[in-house]
Amino acid sequence: ILLSHENTALFVGLIREFRQADRLKHHGLQARSKLLFCGPPGTGKTLCAEVFAHELGLPFFHVRLDSLISSYLGETASNIRKTFEFARRQPCVLFFDEFDALARSREEAGEHNELRRVVNSLLIFIEQIDPGGFLIAATNLDSHLDAAIWRRFDEVIWFEAPDLPMIRKYLGHVFRNTRIAFNPVGFAEEFRGYSFADLESICVHAMKLAILNGNKPVSEKNFKSAIRDGKRRRMRNQKMEHQTGS
């Protein structure tokens, strides 16, 4: 995983605090343990949470929203409570993706009383939990979060689309265990504005084309073909997002 210098320093600090949490407690201080990841899709939020858990030696639990959200009155809040109780008993990295689905602003027009109750419960659970590991929530739609949510987290970490140096670094690393017959870094300019997920999809597709052509080294022709397919997918996705207003 590639992170900005700012985020790398943040995670190094968080790991250091976790490993010396008892020392901090001795001085009446708590290690940071509640993190909010914000940024557009495909920028590495979920992967970062998984790598972070591995680095800490903690089990990683990805909370499925479809198992939490219920149409029955009060059941969603009850499911959230059980999830937080589990994290209190079991030191782990508890990861909530699409957090805005649970923590949507109570001020939005059309939001019903049940959602307000869920957000109220969520605020209390986050405030009270001392997880022994980490609570991480991730969202692509930070503007939809309830205003009171932000101050419940110890740290807000922003994930952005990779800049040109990070794109070059990614292209230099992704083929490191693959035979290639061209220099992928020379194509970095074409990927301005792409996410890491976009880049991964294109590079993997180029590798597949090389395998299907007889296990030959990945060629410039393979890569250009994968880029064309990637641009087509990207344009269609952007068109759909524009039509749906998301």
Buried (B, 14 or more C-beta within 10 A) or exposed (E): EBBBEEBEEBBEEBEEBBEEBEEBEEEEEEBBBBBBBBBEBBBBBBBBBBBBBEBBEBEBBBBEEEEBBBEEEEEBBEBBBEBBEBBBEBBBBBBBBEBBBBBBBBEEEEBEEBBBBBBBBBBBBBEEBEBBBBBBBBBBBBEBBBEBBEEBBBBEBBBBBBEEEBBBBBBEEBBEEBEBEBEBEEBBEEBEEBBBBBBBBBBEBBBEBBEEEEEEEBBBBBBEBBBEBBBEBBEEEEEEEEEEEE
